[in-house]
């Protein structure tokens, strides 16, 4: 008898355990919201929590709002795995490169478009005139300069060259090479490391090159302007030696390199820098002056529970008042807030002149980093096809044609 | 449990119908309950996922769009058309052969060396075994720094006047680096297994062989190898299966590059399923991997009677 009771109890417990995961008390009481983000920066998260707390105070129907930080390296992979596994977040940050995948797949719920948003910032997130994510961070790329190293190498400062109108890629390369002779690094392209090739758009855009055509159907790697730009990059690595070579790490933020090309939101990493630094626009390329913008959007996942509540919170999180607060970390996409005065208040590390030349001008006319449907596969295929370029004796034109041969079937999909 | 299995004391006449819970049934149930946790684990984490992988491989699953469409054998047909698969299988084979040959030879060599009654053998045993207990990713990250162009390995070679290659950036040296990183991580485990086997070989057999005039090599070939052959079989199966599952080292050190020279099958299926969102095709690659692991295991297991001596 005891044994039978024990068996029955064990069976019941097992059944309950098996069914427990699906229990959902969602319709009763306040709903909880979860947003995936790739920043684990304590200051960022504190600001998000502050905005969320103010929202839940006025919205008793919303309980807890959680910001889940996922490491940047595997962000999209982790997010899509969560979605595939049925653990769908309510809101998610989305990288500009994967915007077409998220927007065209129907994974995101449409959101209202505020007329204050600059058209150049929303283009990547629209389909059929409908906005699918709020471009909360539109961060132009600039060049952070370690002025101590440049001066020690006997080169004119980039800021002087900008003022004189001589800030060109040739000059930047000469400065990089002079610093590298001293044993430090010259020009570092942020997040490139001879793998993240799409970060090179901060260089090739100066040659007027594009990885693929506007409609995404035609490969641009074998076009003359791209071949010229990549020949220049190859020279930087192997001939002029103005850039650390493959497999060599030089950390700009630790004072080991003369310049880094990166998004201005990285200025926060220089708070405790032990060297004097400056921020200047990207050097002039053969195609003239240019800007490049990195972007991130926040979307509402259609299949997440309580999509309406998530939409409402997103509208609050990004309203004019909160956008001004967020501007201290994430350059805003709002026309009304893109003034040197507003940005200066939020970015104490940057001077008004730097904000005007790099941020405001950059956002208004900047090229957004490459994006395409099926981006991860394209990214990986181009990475593998470009690897033969990172040898001193590489045939640049041949390698670039090889890249097109590899990605043409993917672009045609 | 003892309480449950106790025979009920009875002084009355035997009942007409035998009780359901006979001693035999109780024993059976007790046995099942004891293996139940293990069995539940295997069912939940091995059998069910295996079945699901097979099921997924017959579907096209778009996680973003939320669609899950039956496509029959299309994913299997795609294996034949996959232009990358050839180089992936080549890289997988190269890694496995390289690792198995180097690992077993080095492990056996070290075990024979450390089986001698010499000073300091305990220290060396510990030294070679210690990487086994180090976290795999930590071990790999440290090697990643050492193998950089301006890293520790080349700095060491530089002192010796040798201009070392850019280890992780050229096809041949990248594969060699990944193999060596994995070799030193796990060679200690096989070494210990071989050492235990060597210590089980009776000394009188060596003595008899010596009296018969056998050379050191003949003693090793004719006495040692046959007697430790069960361990050779075990370590070979474990190393081959382990080598086919290599992932973390590739993900940390090379991400499959340069080109696709170190894109082994597990890394490729990870890319297809989790990075490129081709979950159905990724599942198909898993089925292929399952087959590839199964074949050598079954062949070796069937062949064991032919070449494994002294099997109990």
Interface residues (C-beta under 8 A of the other chain):
Chain A: X2 X3 X6 X7 X77 X80 X81 X83 X84 X101 X102 X105 X106 X107 X194 X195 X245 X246 X247 X248 X249 X303 X374 X376 X377 X380 X383 X384 X385 X387 X388 X390 X391
Chain B: X3 X4 X21 X26 X29 X61 X62 X63 X64 X65 X66 X148 X149 X150 X151 X166 X167 X168 X169 X170 X255 X256 X257 X258 X259 X260 X263 X271 X274 X275 X276 X277 X279
